[in-house]
Amino acid sequence: MADRAKVFLKTISAIFDDMTYIYIPISIFKLPDSLIDAKPEAYVPKQVGLGPLHHMRSELQQMQMYKAMEARRFHKGFKSVDFHTLVEVLDKIAASSVRASYNIYLEITDDVLACIMAVDGLFLFDLLSYYVIRRNALANATLANSSVLSHLVESASRILAKEATLREVMMLENQIPILALKTILIVETMEFEFVSKLLPEILVGFCQFVSPFDKMVKYPPYKSFKHPHLLDLLYHMIMLERLPKKNPKEEEEEQKEELQLLRDLFNKINSKIEEIKNEEVAFVPLAGTLRMGSPIGPSNVVSHFLDVGKDIAPLPMKKLIELTQGLLKLPWSQLGSSLSSALTKRPPDEEVLIPSASELQEVGVKFKPDHITRIKFDSKIVSFHLPSIKLSGDSDVIFSNLVAYEAMIKSETEPLFLKRYVDIMSGLIKTPKDLEVLRDAGIIKMQSISVEQGLKVFNGTSKSVDSTNTQSVDEAIESVKKHYNRSWKVSTRKFINKWKRIAANWCQVIVVLLLLLLMGIQAFCSVYECHRLSFKSNYPQGQQGLRLLSLRSYE
């Protein structure tokens, strides 16, 4: 407790004493338990923990050593400063801003946070290099032939490049601030031109690679520095319908501003490195830890008194007590729940947001590729406009975290377009036939994913997040449903199904009441000998549960 208090005092004091502190908006969130419990595999990393929320989890320690060795090898390849200097620069330059990015208090000191960022940042940059450079996603030919880049490609070829690692990099709780990545690359290379051109292209190229949306606006790489982390960059690249119209001069001025901010950071880091070299500060091993603010029932009493009363009661009363005990042993709770569900069961049609893709195709609806912000239904040509997406093994995790992030950063009055889109896809895709319809229409492209996996991508992705203020999308949904419900085939089928459900529910009620009557008669005849009709159980005496009844004629 005392150690935690010291960490708290040191951290808060540093925040108030920092005269250069600027406001940093919260962008990395500890998700609520209700959301995580609904789909833990989508939000909690199982292999790689990045950042202070998951870095020191005990169940990830097996991967921790591998991650540290990869980060060490990647760092050694630059042959610039030692690791201690990198950590100290991160401590002095970036730690306070990184801490401010989280929506919870981190019970670790800045030096421990800096060490976590150094290891995880190096590992992440190595991983990004693999997916971007090895797949020729860099547009700049000069960068592709540079000596530093050759080192990155060689290093990246040995990285653990599995789908599990890739999708965990895009989890909201696993995000590493871009500020930390900028600081690391500046310290490692000390080449301004290289950092200003390589890092933005890698960030944008990686987001284009992992994006589940097939077509996105060509995003200017320099704008990536405006975003706090990869998930935020991906979200805004997806939601951007078109780049704002600017004349070349305005575009040039905006780019110069971003480059000037980067140059200021470059000069600040360079000065700090010179200070460290002059002071010859000894590196003290870190010893920080991370601790996140991560009877007797009434029925038994009644049964007991009946047992006692039966032993002392006269014969007529004993018979009545035995009958009462027999009736109490009947499965009243199961029968009651069955009766209640039969009487209160609501038609499933009321819970359906939108008919499935195959059902819409049956009534003549055609699907047209469009942008996510232009989801609409054109009643004149009977076409439903949806964005074109590519489904892979990572799509489930990426969609889940994008939806969660959208809900976290938007105010109550802002629309959650991505969440509503996922709701629509969850309703459209119910069977393999639905996937086939959307695939033939160019809405879905299957990439290294089975049909079974494709059906699960949108299942439960947004159940714990409420949609708000998506009027245009909701109007499209209502228009589609109206067109569907006006079809004579659908109207006839709904009418027949409605009366089928009503008949089935009442049949269930009759069966339950009949079963209850027969079991009551059985309980009565087990106590009072029935002269005309008796019931024989096929079960050993004393066995509880529902008994099979057999009728025997009077002899």
C-alpha positions in Angstrom: 0.0 0.0 0.0 2.8 2.4 0.9 4.5 1.7 -2.5 1.3 2.5 -4.4 0.9 5.8 -2.4 4.5 6.7 -3.3 3.9 6.0 -7.0 0.7 8.1 -6.9 2.4 11.0 -5.1 5.3 11.0 -7.6 3.1 10.7 -10.6 0.6 13.5 -9.6 3.4 15.8 -8.5 5.2 15.3 -11.9 2.0 16.3 -13.7 1.6 19.5 -11.8 5.3 20.4 -12.0 5.5 19.8 -15.8 5.5 23.4 -17.2 5.5 22.1 -20.8 2.4 19.9 -20.3 -0.3 20.3 -23.0 -3.8 18.8 -23.1 -3.8 15.3 -24.5 -7.3 13.9 -25.3 -8.1 10.4 -24.0 -7.8 7.8 -26.8 -7.0 4.5 -25.1 -9.8 3.0 -23.0 -10.1 0.3 -20.5 -13.3 -1.3 -21.7 -16.2 -2.0 -19.4 -16.5 -5.6 -18.1 -20.0 -5.9 -19.6 -18.6 -5.5 -23.1 -15.6 -7.7 -22.5 -17.7 -10.5 -21.0 -19.9 -10.6 -24.0 -17.0 -11.4 -26.4 -13.6 -11.6 -24.5 -11.8 -13.1 -27.5 -12.3 -9.9 -29.4 -11.0 -7.5 -26.7 -8.5 -9.3 -24.5 -5.1 -10.3 -26.1 -4.1 -14.0 -25.7 -0.6 -13.8 -27.1 0.8 -10.2 -27.2 0.1 -7.6 -24.5 1.1 -4.1 -25.7 1.1 -1.1 -23.4 0.6 -0.9 -19.6 -2.9 -2.5 -19.6 -1.7 -6.0 -20.7 2.1 -5.9 -20.8 2.7 -7.5 -17.4 -0.2 -10.0 -17.3 1.1 -13.3 -15.9 -0.6 -15.4 -18.6 1.3 -13.5 -21.3 4.7 -14.0 -19.8 5.6 -16.9 -22.1 5.3 -14.5 -25.0 7.0 -11.6 -23.1 10.5 -13.0 -23.4 10.1 -13.6 -27.1 8.8 -10.0 -27.5 11.7 -8.6 -25.5 14.3 -10.6 -27.6 12.7 -9.4 -30.9 12.7 -5.8 -29.6 16.4 -6.2 -28.6 17.4 -7.5 -32.0 15.5 -4.8 -33.8 17.1 -2.1 -31.6 20.6 -3.5 -32.0 20.2 -3.4 -35.8 20.1 0.5 -35.8 23.5 0.7 -33.9 22.7 4.2 -32.6 22.1 4.7 -28.9 21.9 2.2 -26.1 18.6 1.0 -24.7 19.0 2.9 -21.5 19.1 6.2 -23.4 16.0 5.3 -25.4 14.1 4.6 -22.2 15.3 7.8 -20.6 14.3 9.9 -23.6 10.8 8.3 -23.6 10.6 9.0 -19.9 11.4 12.7 -20.2 9.7 13.4 -23.6 6.7 11.1 -24.0 5.7 9.4 -20.7 3.4 12.2 -19.4 1.6 12.4 -22.8 1.3 8.6 -23.0 -0.1 8.5 -19.5 -2.7 11.1 -20.4 -3.9 9.0 -23.3 -5.5 6.4 -20.9 -8.9 6.8 -19.3 -7.7 5.2 -16.1 -5.0 5.9 -13.6 -1.8 3.8 -14.2 -0.2 2.6 -11.0 3.3 2.7 -12.4 6.0 5.4 -12.5 7.0 7.2 -15.6 10.3 5.2 -15.9 8.5 1.9 -15.9 5.9 3.2 -18.4 8.8 4.4 -20.6 10.4 1.0 -20.5 7.1 -0.7 -21.5 6.7 1.7 -24.4 10.3 1.1 -25.5 9.9 -2.7 -25.7 6.4 -2.7 -27.0 7.1 0.1 -29.5 10.1 -1.6 -31.0 8.2 -4.9 -31.3 5.2 -3.1 -32.9 7.3 -1.2 -35.4 9.1 -4.5 -36.3 5.7 -6.1 -36.9 4.4 -3.1 -39.0 7.5 -3.3 -41.1 6.9 -6.9 -41.9 3.3 -6.3 -43.1 4.0 -3.1 -45.0 7.6 -3.4 -46.4 7.5 -7.1 -47.3 4.2 -6.6 -49.1 5.5 -3.6 -51.2 3.0 -1.2 -49.6 5.5 1.7 -49.6 4.9 4.2 -52.4 8.3 5.9 -52.1 10.9 4.1 -54.1 13.8 6.0 -52.5 12.7 4.8 -49.1 12.3 1.2 -50.3 16.0 1.1 -51.3 17.5 2.8 -48.2 20.0 1.0 -46.0 17.9 1.4 -42.9 14.9 -0.1 -44.7 17.0 -3.1 -45.7 17.7 -3.7 -42.0 13.9 -3.5 -41.3 13.1 -6.0 -44.0 15.7 -8.4 -42.8 14.5 -8.1 -39.3 10.9 -8.3 -40.2 11.4 -11.6 -42.0 12.0 -13.3 -38.6 9.0 -11.8 -36.8 6.1 -13.8 -35.5 3.7 -12.8 -38.2 0.6 -14.8 -37.4 -3.0 -13.7 -37.7 -3.4 -13.9 -33.9 -0.6 -11.3 -33.5 -2.0 -9.1 -36.2 -5.5 -8.9 -34.9 -4.3 -8.3 -31.3 -2.3 -5.3 -32.5 -5.7 -3.7 -33.4 -7.4 -4.3 -30.1 -8.3 -1.0 -28.4 -6.7 -1.9 -25.0 -3.5 -2.9 -26.9 -2.9 0.5 -28.6 0.6 2.1 -28.6 0.5 6.0 -29.0 1.9 7.2 -32.3 3.9 9.7 -30.3 5.8 6.9 -28.7 6.5 5.4 -32.1 7.7 8.7 -33.5 10.0 9.2 -30.5 11.5 5.7 -30.8 12.2 6.0 -34.5 13.8 9.5 -34.1 16.1 8.2 -31.3 17.0 5.1 -33.3 17.7 6.7 -36.7 18.4 10.4 -36.0 17.4 11.0 -39.6 14.6 13.6 -39.9 13.8 13.0 -43.6 13.6 9.3 -43.0 11.3 9.5 -40.0 9.0 12.2 -41.7 8.5 10.0 -44.8 8.8 6.4 -43.7 6.7 6.3 -40.5 3.6 7.9 -42.1 3.7 5.6 -45.0 4.1 2.5 -42.8 1.2 3.6 -40.6 -1.2 4.3 -43.5 0.0 1.3 -45.4 -0.7 -1.0 -42.5 -4.2 0.4 -41.9 -5.0 -0.1 -45.6 -3.8 -3.7 -45.3 -5.8 -4.6 -42.2 -8.9 -2.6 -43.1 -12.0 -4.8 -43.7 -13.4 -2.2 -46.1 -12.4 -2.8 -49.7 -12.3 0.7 -50.9 -11.1 3.8 -49.0 -10.0 7.3 -49.9 -6.3 7.6 -50.7 -5.2 9.0 -47.3 -2.3 11.5 -47.3 0.4 9.9 -45.2 1.4 13.1 -43.4 -2.1 13.2 -41.8 -1.3 10.1 -39.9 0.6 12.1 -37.3 -2.7 13.8 -36.3 -4.0 10.6 -34.9 -3.2 9.2 -31.5 -2.9 5.5 -32.5 -3.4 2.9 -35.2 -7.1 2.1 -34.4 -8.0 5.8 -34.5 -6.2 6.2 -37.8 -8.0 3.2 -39.3 -11.4 4.4 -38.0 -11.1 7.8 -39.6 -9.7 6.4 -42.9 -12.8 4.2 -43.1 -15.3 7.0 -42.2 -13.8 9.5 -44.6 -16.0 9.6 -47.7 -13.8 12.1 -49.6 -10.9 14.4 -48.8 -11.9 18.0 -48.1 -11.4 20.3 -51.0 -8.3 22.4 -50.5 -6.2 24.4 -53.0 -2.6 23.2 -53.3 -1.3 26.1 -51.3 -3.5 25.2 -48.3 -2.5 21.6 -48.5 1.2 22.6 -48.6 0.8 24.8 -45.6 -0.9 22.0 -43.6 1.9 19.6 -44.4 4.5 22.2 -43.4 2.8 22.6 -40.0 2.9 18.8 -39.4 6.6 18.7 -40.4 7.4 21.6 -38.2 5.8 19.9 -35.2 7.9 16.8 -36.0 11.0 18.9 -36.3 10.4 20.5 -32.9 10.1 17.0 -31.5 13.3 15.9 -33.3 15.2 18.9 -31.9 13.9 18.3 -28.4 14.9 14.6 -28.5 18.3 15.5 -29.9 18.9 17.9 -27.0 17.8 15.4 -24.5 20.2 12.8 -25.9 23.1 15.2 -25.7 22.2 15.9 -22.0 22.2 12.2 -21.2 25.6 11.7 -22.9 27.1 14.6 -21.0 25.6 13.6 -17.6 26.6 9.9 -18.1 23.6 8.8 -16.1 23.8 5.3 -14.8 20.8 3.2 -15.7 19.1 1.7 -12.6 17.2 -1.6 -13.2 13.5 -1.1 -13.0 11.5 -2.7 -10.3 8.1 -1.4 -11.0 5.0 -3.5 -11.0 1.6 -3.0 -12.7 -1.5 -3.4 -10.7 -4.6 -2.3 -12.5 -7.6 -1.3 -10.8 -7.2 -4.3 -12.9 -29.4 -20.9 3.8 -32.5 -23.0 4.6 -35.2 -22.2 2.1 -38.9 -22.0 2.8 -39.6 -25.2 0.9 -37.2 -27.2 3.1 -38.9 -25.9 6.2 -42.4 -27.0 5.0 -41.0 -30.4 4.0 -39.5 -30.9 7.4 -42.7 -30.1 9.3 -44.7 -32.4 7.0 -42.2 -35.3 7.8 -42.6 -34.7 11.5 -46.4 -34.3 11.3 -46.8 -37.6 9.4 -45.1 -39.6 12.1 -47.5 -38.4 14.9 -50.7 -37.8 12.9 -53.7 -40.3 12.9 -54.3 -42.4 9.8 -56.7 -40.2 7.9 -54.5 -37.1 8.5 -51.4 -39.2 7.6 -53.0 -39.9 4.2 -53.7 -36.3 3.6 -50.1 -35.4 4.5 -48.8 -38.0 2.1 -50.9 -36.6 -0.6 -49.6 -33.1 0.1 -46.0 -34.4 0.0 -46.7 -36.0 -3.3 -48.1 -32.9 -4.7 -45.1 -30.8 -3.4 -42.8 -33.2 -5.3 -44.3 -32.4 -8.6 -42.0 -30.2 -10.8 -44.0 -27.1 -10.3 -41.2 -24.7 -11.4 -40.6 -26.5 -14.7 -44.3 -26.7 -15.4 -44.8 -23.1 -14.4 -42.0 -21.8 -16.6 -43.2 -23.9 -19.6 -46.8 -22.5 -19.1 -45.5 -19.0 -18.7 -43.3 -19.2 -21.8 -46.1 -20.6 -23.9 -48.4 -17.8 -22.9 -46.0 -14.9 -23.1 -43.8 -16.0 -26.1 -43.6 -13.2 -28.6 -43.3 -13.7 -32.3 -39.7 -13.7 -33.5 -40.5 -11.3 -36.3 -40.7 -8.4 -33.8 -37.0 -8.8 -32.9 -35.7 -8.8 -36.5 -33.9 -5.6 -37.4 -33.8 -6.4 -41.1 -34.7 -9.4 -43.3 -31.7 -11.6 -44.4 -30.0 -11.1 -47.7 -31.5 -14.1 -49.3 -35.0 -13.1 -48.2 -34.5 -9.6 -49.7 -33.3 -11.2 -52.9 -36.5 -13.2 -53.1 -38.5 -10.0 -53.2 -36.3 -8.4 -55.9 -33.9 -6.3 -53.8 -30.5 -5.8 -55.4 -27.3 -4.9 -53.5 -25.0 -2.2 -54.7 -21.5 -1.3 -53.4 -21.2 2.2 -51.9 -19.5 4.0 -49.0 -20.4 3.4 -45.4 -21.6 6.9 -45.0 -24.0 6.5 -47.9 -26.0 3.5 -46.8 -29.4 3.9 -48.4 -32.3 2.1 -50.1 -33.4 3.3 -53.5 -37.0 2.3 -53.9 -37.2 3.3 -57.6 -34.6 0.7 -58.7 -35.1 -1.5 -55.6 -31.4 -1.4 -54.6 -29.8 -1.5 -51.2 -26.5 0.4 -51.1 -23.9 -1.0 -48.7 -20.1 -0.7 -48.4 -17.9 -3.5 -50.0 -15.9 -5.4 -47.4 -13.3 -8.2 -47.4 -13.6 -10.8 -44.7 -10.6 -12.5 -43.2 -9.6 -14.2 -39.9 -9.0 -10.8 -38.4 -12.3 -9.2 -39.3 -14.2 -10.2 -36.2 -11.7 -8.6 -33.8 -11.2 -5.5 -36.0 -14.9 -4.8 -36.3 -15.5 -5.3 -32.6 -12.8 -2.9 -31.5 -13.7 -0.3 -34.1 -17.3 -0.3 -32.9 -16.2 -0.1 -29.2 -13.8 2.7 -30.0 -16.5 4.6 -31.9 -18.8 4.3 -28.9 -16.0 5.6 -26.6 -15.0 8.7 -28.5 -18.5 9.9 -29.7 -20.8 12.0 -27.6 -24.4 11.0 -26.9 -25.6 13.2 -29.7 -23.2 12.0 -32.4 -24.2 9.2 -34.7 -22.6 5.7 -34.5 -22.6 4.9 -38.2 -20.2 2.0 -37.9 -22.1 0.3 -35.1 -25.4 0.6 -37.1 -23.7 -0.8 -40.1 -22.6 -3.9 -38.1 -26.2 -4.2 -36.9 -27.4 -4.3 -40.5 -24.8 -6.9 -41.5 -25.7 -9.0 -38.5 -29.3 -9.1 -39.7 -28.5 -9.7 -43.3 -26.1 -12.6 -42.7 -27.8 -15.6 -41.1 -27.1 -18.6 -43.4 -24.5 -19.6 -46.0 -27.0 -18.6 -48.7 -26.9 -15.0 -47.4 -23.1 -14.9 -47.7 -23.4 -16.2 -51.3 -25.9 -13.5 -52.2 -23.8 -10.7 -50.9 -20.6 -12.2 -52.4 -22.3 -12.4 -55.8 -23.3 -8.8 -55.5 -19.8 -7.6 -54.7 -20.6 -6.6 -51.1 -18.4 -9.3 -49.5 -15.1 -10.8 -50.6 -14.0 -13.9 -48.7 -10.2 -13.9 -48.0 -8.7 -17.0 -46.3 -11.9 -17.5 -44.3 -14.4 -20.4 -44.2 -18.2 -19.9 -44.5 -18.6 -20.9 -40.9 -16.1 -18.2 -39.8 -17.8 -15.7 -42.1 -21.2 -16.3 -40.4 -19.7 -15.5 -37.0 -17.9 -12.2 -37.9 -20.9 -10.0 -37.1 -22.4 -12.2 -34.5 -22.5 -10.4 -31.1 -20.1 -7.7 -32.3 -22.3 -4.8 -31.2 -24.9 -6.3 -28.9 -23.5 -4.4 -25.9 -23.4 -1.0 -27.6 -26.5 1.1 -28.3 -27.0 2.8 -31.6 -27.7 6.6 -31.5 -28.7 9.3 -34.0 -28.3 7.3 -37.2 -31.5 8.7 -38.7 -30.4 8.3 -42.4 -29.4 4.6 -41.9 -32.6 3.9 -39.9 -34.6 5.4 -42.7 -32.9 3.0 -45.1 -33.7 0.1 -42.9 -37.3 1.0 -42.6 -37.6 1.5 -46.4 -36.2 -2.0 -47.0 -38.5 -3.6 -44.4 -41.6 -1.8 -46.0 -40.7 -3.1 -49.4 -40.2 -6.6 -48.0 -43.4 -6.6 -46.0 -45.5 -5.4 -49.0 -44.6 -8.6 -51.0 -47.6 -10.9 -51.2 -45.4 -13.9 -50.6 -44.1 -12.4 -47.3 -47.6 -11.3 -46.2 -49.0 -14.8 -46.8 -46.1 -16.5 -45.1 -46.3 -14.2 -42.1 -50.1 -14.8 -41.8 -49.6 -18.6 -41.8 -46.7 -18.5 -39.4 -48.6 -16.3 -37.0 -51.5 -18.7 -36.7 -49.0 -21.7 -36.6 -47.3 -20.0 -33.6 -50.7 -19.4 -31.9 -51.8 -22.9 -32.4 -48.4 -24.3 -31.2 -48.5 -22.2 -28.0 -52.0 -23.3 -27.1 -51.1 -26.9 -27.8 -48.2 -26.5 -25.4 -50.6 -25.0 -22.8 -53.0 -27.9 -23.2 -50.2 -30.5 -22.9 -48.9 -28.9 -19.7 -52.3 -28.7 -18.1 -53.1 -32.3 -19.1 -49.7 -33.5 -17.7 -50.4 -31.6 -14.5 -53.8 -33.2 -14.2 -52.4 -36.8 -14.7 -49.6 -36.3 -12.2 -52.1 -34.9 -9.7 -54.3 -38.0 -10.2 -51.2 -40.2 -9.8 -50.3 -38.5 -6.5 -53.8 -39.0 -5.3 -54.0 -42.7 -6.2 -50.6 -43.4 -4.6 -52.1 -42.4 -1.3 -55.8 -43.4 -1.7 -56.4 -46.7 -3.5 -58.4 -46.0 -6.6 -61.0 -48.7 -7.1 -61.7 -48.2 -10.7 -58.4 -46.9 -12.0 -54.9 -47.2 -10.6 -51.5 -46.0 -11.7 -48.4 -48.0 -11.7 -44.9 -46.4 -11.8 -42.1 -48.0 -13.8 -39.5 -46.4 -11.4 -38.2 -47.6 -8.1 -40.1 -46.4 -5.0 -38.8 -43.0 -3.7 -37.2 -41.9 -7.0 -38.0 -38.3 -7.7 -38.7 -36.7 -11.0 -41.4 -37.1 -13.6 -42.9 -40.6 -13.6 -44.4 -42.5 -16.5 -48.1 -43.3 -16.0 -49.6 -46.7 -16.9 -53.4 -47.4 -16.8 -54.7 -50.7 -15.5 -58.3 -51.9 -15.8 -60.2 -52.9 -12.7 -60.1 -56.6 -12.2 
